[in-house]
Amino acid sequence: MTRIVTALALALTATHAQALSCIAPSVEFSYTQAAEDDRAYVILDGQFTFDPSDLPKRSVDNNNPPDTFVKAIFSGSYFNGVDFENRWSGPVTLNAQCFGPWCSHATSGMTGLAFVERTDSGYILSLSPCGGAFFGDATDAQRAAIVACHTGGPCTSEISLD
């Protein structure tokens, strides 16, 4: 009986010690996903500020933690179909998600490109541990890739394992 309990404890410990393996999507992949979705999205480029104490706490005991919704303020610009020149500031709700013990890496003051769902009740940025909706410290090349995707230019949306 002691061996069974010890083996079970070791198996559970190993499960929690394993790292979450994610393949980082490109902005082209995220653009294509948003464009093909039935929901409406806007692409924001700027800074999100919020109270970090509102974020979910990492828990190794809960394999299916609920989403945590955090009120944030966005300040920056948005993609208007041509460029990112139009300015906007306003409220955005962050959906800080956890997959088991792995949670999104949201930090107050984070700056980057975000694919934000536009709903009847406001804007929602879903942040998962694997990313895809937010690209921190966005580059001009990433902005150009979004413009290219939107205007019918080259838009490689496949995920490469190379």
ZADO-1210 file (C-alpha; in nm, 4 decimals, padded with zeros to 6 digits):
<atoms>
<atom x="00.0000" y="00.0000" z="00.0000" code="MET" pos="1"/>
<atom x="00.2847" y="00.2404" z="00.0845" code="THR" pos="2"/>
<atom x="00.4418" y="00.1761" z="-00.2576" code="ARG" pos="3"/>
<atom x="00.1134" y="00.2565" z="-00.4336" code="ILE" pos="4"/>
<atom x="00.0714" y="00.5830" z="-00.2409" code="VAL" pos="5"/>
<atom x="00.4345" y="00.6779" z="-00.3068" code="THR" pos="6"/>
<atom x="00.4037" y="00.5970" z="-00.6773" code="ALA" pos="7"/>
<atom x="00.0830" y="00.7987" z="-00.7037" code="LEU" pos="8"/>
<atom x="00.2416" y="01.0950" z="-00.5242" code="ALA" pos="9"/>
<atom x="00.5431" y="01.0843" z="-00.7572" code="LEU" pos="10"/>
<atom x="00.3184" y="01.0658" z="-01.0643" code="ALA" pos="11"/>
<atom x="00.1174" y="01.3677" z="-00.9503" code="LEU" pos="12"/>
<atom x="00.4317" y="01.5629" z="-00.8691" code="THR" pos="13"/>
<atom x="00.5777" y="01.4879" z="-01.2113" code="ALA" pos="14"/>
<atom x="00.2588" y="01.6066" z="-01.3806" code="THR" pos="15"/>
<atom x="00.2726" y="01.9437" z="-01.2048" code="HIS" pos="16"/>
<atom x="00.6446" y="01.9819" z="-01.2665" code="ALA" pos="17"/>
<atom x="00.6125" y="01.9441" z="-01.6413" code="GLN" pos="18"/>
<atom x="00.6222" y="02.2612" z="-01.8466" code="ALA" pos="19"/>
<atom x="00.3429" y="02.3732" z="-02.0733" code="LEU" pos="20"/>
<atom x="00.4616" y="02.3335" z="-02.4310" code="SER" pos="21"/>
<atom x="00.3289" y="02.5977" z="-02.6690" code="CYS" pos="22"/>
<atom x="00.4119" y="02.6848" z="-03.0252" code="ILE" pos="23"/>
<atom x="00.4254" y="03.0618" z="-03.0499" code="ALA" pos="24"/>
<atom x="00.1922" y="03.1844" z="-03.3242" code="PRO" pos="25"/>
<atom x="00.2870" y="03.4634" z="-03.5621" code="SER" pos="26"/>
<atom x="00.0868" y="03.7833" z="-03.6040" code="VAL" pos="27"/>
<atom x="-00.0088" y="03.6523" z="-03.9484" code="GLU" pos="28"/>
<atom x="-00.1560" y="03.3371" z="-03.7930" code="PHE" pos="29"/>
<atom x="-00.3437" y="03.5414" z="-03.5310" code="SER" pos="30"/>
<atom x="-00.4688" y="03.7846" z="-03.7976" code="TYR" pos="31"/>
<atom x="-00.6014" y="03.4949" z="-04.0079" code="THR" pos="32"/>
<atom x="-00.7693" y="03.3345" z="-03.7054" code="GLN" pos="33"/>
<atom x="-00.9404" y="03.6638" z="-03.6135" code="ALA" pos="34"/>
<atom x="-01.0430" y="03.7335" z="-03.9749" code="ALA" pos="35"/>
<atom x="-01.2016" y="03.3893" z="-04.0093" code="GLU" pos="36"/>
<atom x="-01.3820" y="03.4066" z="-03.6721" code="ASP" pos="37"/>
<atom x="-01.7531" y="03.4930" z="-03.6589" code="ASP" pos="38"/>
<atom x="-01.6797" y="03.7400" z="-03.3798" code="ARG" pos="39"/>
<atom x="-01.5586" y="04.0963" z="-03.4498" code="ALA" pos="40"/>
<atom x="-01.2027" y="04.1958" z="-03.3619" code="TYR" pos="41"/>
<atom x="-00.9983" y="04.5142" z="-03.3509" code="VAL" pos="42"/>
<atom x="-00.6190" y="04.5262" z="-03.3468" code="ILE" pos="43"/>
<atom x="-00.4778" y="04.7600" z="-03.0842" code="LEU" pos="44"/>
<atom x="-00.1174" y="04.8763" z="-03.0531" code="ASP" pos="45"/>
<atom x="-00.0267" y="05.0300" z="-02.7212" code="GLY" pos="46"/>
<atom x="-00.0216" y="04.9925" z="-02.3448" code="GLN" pos="47"/>
<atom x="-00.2572" y="04.8130" z="-02.1045" code="PHE" pos="48"/>
<atom x="-00.2620" y="04.9177" z="-01.7392" code="THR" pos="49"/>
<atom x="-00.4543" y="04.7494" z="-01.4581" code="PHE" pos="50"/>
<atom x="-00.4330" y="04.6462" z="-01.0938" code="ASP" pos="51"/>
<atom x="-00.2014" y="04.3415" z="-01.0940" code="PRO" pos="52"/>
<atom x="-00.3595" y="04.2098" z="-00.7733" code="SER" pos="53"/>
<atom x="-00.6711" y="04.1313" z="-00.9814" code="ASP" pos="54"/>
<atom x="-00.4832" y="03.8635" z="-01.1808" code="LEU" pos="55"/>
<atom x="-00.5475" y="03.4952" z="-01.1050" code="PRO" pos="56"/>
<atom x="-00.3185" y="03.3218" z="-00.8638" code="LYS" pos="57"/>
<atom x="-00.1337" y="03.0180" z="-00.9968" code="ARG" pos="58"/>
<atom x="-00.2673" y="02.6995" z="-00.8415" code="SER" pos="59"/>
<atom x="-00.1284" y="02.3494" z="-00.8816" code="VAL" pos="60"/>
<atom x="-00.4420" y="02.2112" z="-00.7167" code="ASP" pos="61"/>
<atom x="-00.6941" y="02.3231" z="-00.9793" code="ASN" pos="62"/>
<atom x="-00.6690" y="02.1595" z="-01.3234" code="ASN" pos="63"/>
<atom x="-00.9575" y="02.3664" z="-01.4623" code="ASN" pos="64"/>
<atom x="-00.9358" y="02.7161" z="-01.3120" code="PRO" pos="65"/>
<atom x="-01.2008" y="02.9703" z="-01.4141" code="PRO" pos="66"/>
<atom x="-01.1172" y="03.2653" z="-01.6360" code="ASP" pos="67"/>
<atom x="-01.0447" y="03.5865" z="-01.4463" code="THR" pos="68"/>
<atom x="-01.1754" y="03.9121" z="-01.5904" code="PHE" pos="69"/>
<atom x="-00.9651" y="04.2193" z="-01.5129" code="VAL" pos="70"/>
<atom x="-01.0596" y="04.5783" z="-01.5933" code="LYS" pos="71"/>
<atom x="-00.7792" y="04.7552" z="-01.7798" code="ALA" pos="72"/>
<atom x="-00.7229" y="05.0856" z="-01.9543" code="ILE" pos="73"/>
<atom x="-00.5723" y="05.0842" z="-02.3024" code="PHE" pos="74"/>
<atom x="-00.3810" y="05.3785" z="-02.4447" code="SER" pos="75"/>
<atom x="-00.2360" y="05.3775" z="-02.7946" code="GLY" pos="76"/>
<atom x="-00.3540" y="05.3327" z="-03.1504" code="SER" pos="77"/>
<atom x="-00.5618" y="05.0906" z="-03.3542" code="TYR" pos="78"/>
<atom x="-00.5431" y="04.9373" z="-03.7004" code="PHE" pos="79"/>
<atom x="-00.7827" y="05.1304" z="-03.9230" code="ASN" pos="80"/>
<atom x="-00.7464" y="04.9054" z="-04.2281" code="GLY" pos="81"/>
<atom x="-00.4509" y="05.1046" z="-04.3615" code="VAL" pos="82"/>
<atom x="-00.2132" y="05.1767" z="-04.0734" code="ASP" pos="83"/>
<atom x="-00.1894" y="05.2264" z="-03.6958" code="PHE" pos="84"/>
<atom x="-00.2074" y="05.6080" z="-03.7015" code="GLU" pos="85"/>
<atom x="-00.5468" y="05.6561" z="-03.5312" code="ASN" pos="86"/>
<atom x="-00.5230" y="05.7086" z="-03.1521" code="ARG" pos="87"/>
<atom x="-00.7638" y="05.5644" z="-02.8948" code="TRP" pos="88"/>
<atom x="-00.7773" y="05.5257" z="-02.5183" code="SER" pos="89"/>
<atom x="-01.0451" y="05.3419" z="-02.3275" code="GLY" pos="90"/>
<atom x="-01.1508" y="05.0455" z="-02.1179" code="PRO" pos="91"/>
<atom x="-01.0627" y="04.6896" z="-02.2177" code="VAL" pos="92"/>
<atom x="-01.1426" y="04.3795" z="-02.0150" code="THR" pos="93"/>
<atom x="-00.8577" y="04.1304" z="-01.9914" code="LEU" pos="94"/>
<atom x="-00.9644" y="03.7655" z="-01.9801" code="ASN" pos="95"/>
<atom x="-00.6637" y="03.6273" z="-01.7916" code="ALA" pos="96"/>
<atom x="-00.6754" y="03.2531" z="-01.8525" code="GLN" pos="97"/>
<atom x="-00.5000" y="02.9654" z="-01.6804" code="CYS" pos="98"/>
<atom x="-00.4537" y="02.6137" z="-01.8173" code="PHE" pos="99"/>
<atom x="-00.4064" y="02.4080" z="-01.5031" code="GLY" pos="100"/>
<atom x="-00.1154" y="02.5662" z="-01.3129" code="PRO" pos="101"/>
<atom x="-00.0028" y="02.7752" z="-01.6141" code="TRP" pos="102"/>
<atom x="-00.1428" y="03.1284" z="-01.6352" code="CYS" pos="103"/>
<atom x="-00.1110" y="03.4132" z="-01.8821" code="SER" pos="104"/>
<atom x="00.1872" y="03.6417" z="-01.8404" code="HIS" pos="105"/>
<atom x="-00.0053" y="03.9675" z="-01.8143" code="ALA" pos="106"/>
<atom x="00.1680" y="04.2580" z="-01.6447" code="THR" pos="107"/>
<atom x="00.0345" y="04.6060" z="-01.5873" code="SER" pos="108"/>
<atom x="00.1967" y="04.8443" z="-01.8327" code="GLY" pos="109"/>
<atom x="00.2468" y="04.5724" z="-02.0958" code="MET" pos="110"/>
<atom x="00.2875" y="04.7210" z="-02.4412" code="THR" pos="111"/>
<atom x="00.2264" y="04.5515" z="-02.7743" code="GLY" pos="112"/>
<atom x="-00.0144" y="04.4432" z="-03.0460" code="LEU" pos="113"/>
<atom x="-00.3419" y="04.2917" z="-02.9304" code="ALA" pos="114"/>
<atom x="-00.6229" y="04.1128" z="-03.1137" code="PHE" pos="115"/>
<atom x="-00.9212" y="04.2308" z="-02.9087" code="VAL" pos="116"/>
<atom x="-01.2762" y="04.1000" z="-02.9419" code="GLU" pos="117"/>
<atom x="-01.5391" y="04.3722" z="-02.9848" code="ARG" pos="118"/>
<atom x="-01.8595" y="04.2728" z="-02.8041" code="THR" pos="119"/>
<atom x="-02.1876" y="04.4493" z="-02.7279" code="ASP" pos="120"/>
<atom x="-02.0603" y="04.5093" z="-02.3748" code="SER" pos="121"/>
<atom x="-01.7114" y="04.6334" z="-02.4677" code="GLY" pos="122"/>
<atom x="-01.3686" y="04.5071" z="-02.5654" code="TYR" pos="123"/>
<atom x="-01.2174" y="04.1801" z="-02.4391" code="ILE" pos="124"/>
<atom x="-00.8539" y="04.0729" z="-02.4735" code="LEU" pos="125"/>
<atom x="-00.8172" y="03.7000" z="-02.4019" code="SER" pos="126"/>
<atom x="-00.4735" y="03.6190" z="-02.2653" code="LEU" pos="127"/>
<atom x="-00.3813" y="03.2512" z="-02.2512" code="SER" pos="128"/>
<atom x="-00.0535" y="03.1001" z="-02.1311" code="PRO" pos="129"/>
<atom x="00.0279" y="03.0149" z="-02.4941" code="CYS" pos="130"/>
<atom x="-00.0248" y="03.3618" z="-02.6401" code="GLY" pos="131"/>
<atom x="-00.1613" y="03.4462" z="-02.9819" code="GLY" pos="132"/>
<atom x="-00.3837" y="03.7408" z="-02.8946" code="ALA" pos="133"/>
<atom x="-00.1048" y="03.9633" z="-02.7590" code="PHE" pos="134"/>
<atom x="00.2423" y="04.0312" z="-02.8991" code="PHE" pos="135"/>
<atom x="00.4569" y="04.2228" z="-02.6518" code="GLY" pos="136"/>
<atom x="00.7001" y="04.4872" z="-02.7705" code="ASP" pos="137"/>
<atom x="00.5632" y="04.4763" z="-03.1260" code="ALA" pos="138"/>
<atom x="00.7957" y="04.5473" z="-03.4139" code="THR" pos="139"/>
<atom x="00.7453" y="04.7448" z="-03.7331" code="ASP" pos="140"/>
<atom x="00.7771" y="04.4128" z="-03.9200" code="ALA" pos="141"/>
<atom x="00.4792" y="04.2740" z="-03.7257" code="GLN" pos="142"/>
<atom x="00.2731" y="04.5846" z="-03.8026" code="ARG" pos="143"/>
<atom x="00.3697" y="04.5548" z="-04.1700" code="ALA" pos="144"/>
<atom x="00.2673" y="04.1878" z="-04.1678" code="ALA" pos="145"/>
<atom x="-00.0806" y="04.2836" z="-04.0439" code="ILE" pos="146"/>
<atom x="-00.1119" y="04.5449" z="-04.3187" code="VAL" pos="147"/>
<atom x="00.0013" y="04.2869" z="-04.5767" code="ALA" pos="148"/>
<atom x="-00.2512" y="04.0310" z="-04.4541" code="CYS" pos="149"/>
<atom x="-00.5316" y="04.2860" z="-04.4613" code="HIS" pos="150"/>
<atom x="-00.4511" y="04.4202" z="-04.8080" code="THR" pos="151"/>
<atom x="-00.4075" y="04.0817" z="-04.9766" code="GLY" pos="152"/>
<atom x="-00.0300" y="04.0813" z="-04.9679" code="GLY" pos="153"/>
<atom x="00.1848" y="03.7924" z="-04.8474" code="PRO" pos="154"/>
<atom x="00.0348" y="03.6467" z="-04.5309" code="CYS" pos="155"/>
<atom x="00.1957" y="03.3232" z="-04.4168" code="THR" pos="156"/>
<atom x="-00.0422" y="03.1922" z="-04.1519" code="SER" pos="157"/>
<atom x="00.0916" y="02.8388" z="-04.1151" code="GLU" pos="158"/>
<atom x="00.2675" y="02.7435" z="-03.7953" code="ILE" pos="159"/>
<atom x="00.6100" y="02.6021" z="-03.8668" code="SER" pos="160"/>
<atom x="00.7727" y="02.3434" z="-03.6428" code="LEU" pos="161"/>
<atom x="01.1156" y="02.4108" z="-03.7951" code="ASP" pos="162"/>
</atoms>
